């Protein structure tokens, strides 16, 4: 019964389709220097990629090695050469060795080895084309573009920290640094299901510098009203850019 169940499962999996979920990096940034023997060209290079499977990490590395002949290819080469040499030696030991027969055997062996070698070279060219196409499809940016993207991500992250801290103070009222830190982490956990170490010190420092958060006599943080905060901050650069775009589009 167990033997029958095994074969039933085996053939069902053999003829059916199986979906494999592979761990994939959503974004990868590679920072590297190129190898140089003359001391020049030692600048730092930055590249930004997307959707890179964990098993294919080597395709984004700048010093990736190209594959060579496999052990099976070498076995085919050596086996063909040995068979050819045995056939030639056997032909020479014959009383009436025919040069055409020897030439035909050598030509066959050499042709088979050449076919194996050129087949490998063709597969290598196809492999390189696949890697080039994959790199082209998955590369988002490089150089200054990647650095600007990282700077923008850092700025956006800090803005989000400031907004969350101000929101907690606006909803909960006064809070100590420890309470504010704990409530910000709980909010992120409840809304996004992610656990993090919230940098509350950096957030409240920026809020204090803007003048929309202050501390009372016992060190608790409190914020001004939302309307007053907007008046203090004034028009932001993004709002100016948005207004400029809207005026340019408007007839």
C-alpha positions, -999 to 999 in steps of 0.1 A, spaced: 0 0 0 28 24 9 47 14 -22 17 22 -44 11 55 -27 48 64 -33 45 57 -70 12 76 -73 28 107 -56 59 104 -77 42 103 -111 17 130 -101 45 153 -92 65 143 -123 37 152 -147 23 181 -128 35 217 -123 51 228 -90 54 264 -80 85 272 -60 87 303 -40 123 316 -38 135 343 -14 140 375 -34 156 408 -25 133 437 -34 161 462 -37 199 457 -37 226 484 -38 261 473 -47 291 494 -38 325 484 -52 359 494 -65 373 480 -98 405 460 -96 434 480 -110 471 472 -112 484 507 -122 468 526 -93 443 545 -115 406 540 -118 401 533 -81 369 552 -78 338 539 -59 310 526 -81 274 523 -70 246 503 -87 209 498 -78 190 466 -87 155 453 -81 140 418 -77 172 398 -73 166 361 -62 189 351 -34 202 322 -54 212 346 -83 231 371 -62 263 365 -82 248 381 -113 250 416 -98 286 412 -85 312 431 -107 339 404 -104 316 374 -111 334 344 -127 323 330 -161 317 293 -160 342 269 -176 340 234 -190 322 210 -167 337 177 -156 314 159 -180 327 180 -209 363 170 -199 352 133 -197 337 136 -233 369 152 -245 393 127 -229 370 97 -238 369 107 -274 406 112 -276 413 79 -260 389 60 -283 404 77 -313 440 69 -303 431 33 -296 414 31 -330 445 46 -348 470 24 -329 448 -7 -338 448 4 -374 486 8 -375 490 -27 -361 471 -42 -390 492 -59 -417 478 -36 -444 471 -3 -427 449 19 -448 459 56 -445 424 66 -455 409 46 -426 434 62 -402 426 97 -416 388 90 -413 392 80 -377 413 110 -368 389 133 -386 359 118 -368 376 122 -334 388 157 -341 354 167 -355 336 153 -324 359 172 -300 355 204 -320 317 200 -320 317 196 -282 340 226 -278 320 249 -301 287 237 -285 301 248 -252 311 282 -267 276 287 -281 261 279 -247 285 304 -231 274 331 -255 237 323 -248 244 324 -211 262 358 -214 233 372 -233 208 360 -207 229 377 -179 232 409 -199 195 410 -205 187 402 -169 211 429 -156 195 454 -180 160 446 -168 168 446 -131 191 476 -129 173 507 -117 201 532 -117 238 537 -111 263 564 -99 248 597 -89 212 586 -96 216 559 -69 231 583 -44 203 608 -50 178 579 -45 194 569 -12 194 606 0 158 609 -9 149 577 10 168 589 41 150 622 40 116 605 36 124 582 65 133 612 87 101 630 77 80 599 85 97 598 120 88 634 126 52 630 114 46 599 136 61 617 167 40 648 161 9 626 156 13 608 188 18 640 208 -12 656 190 -34 626 199 -20 617 234 -10 650 247 21 654 269 45 625 270 80 617 283 107 606 259 103 569 269 65 570 266 67 587 232 92 562 220 71 533 232 38 547 217 55 553 183 67 517 181 33 504 191 16 525 164 39 511 138 34 476 151 -4 480 151 -7 496 116 20 478 97 28 447 117 65 456 118 87 458 149 113 485 149 135 506 172 121 540 167 147 569 168 126 592 189 155 615 200 163 625 164 126 631 157 119 654 187 151 673 181 138 682 146 104 691 160 119 713 186 141 730 160 110 737 139 94 752 170 63 731 170 72 709 200 85 720 234 90 706 269 73 716 301 89 722 335 92 685 342 106 675 308 75 662 291 70 669 254 40 686 240 31 700 206 12 731 193 -20 727 174 -20 715 138 -31 748 124 -4 766 143 22 741 132 13 747 96 16 785 101 51 780 118 64 757 91 50 778 62 52 769 26 75 739 19 98 734 -11 76 705 -23 45 728 -22 64 754 -43 74 728 -68 39 715 -70 25 750 -75 50 756 -102 41 724 -120 3 732 -118 9 767 -131 29 753 -160 2 728 -169 -27 753 -166 -35 771 -199 
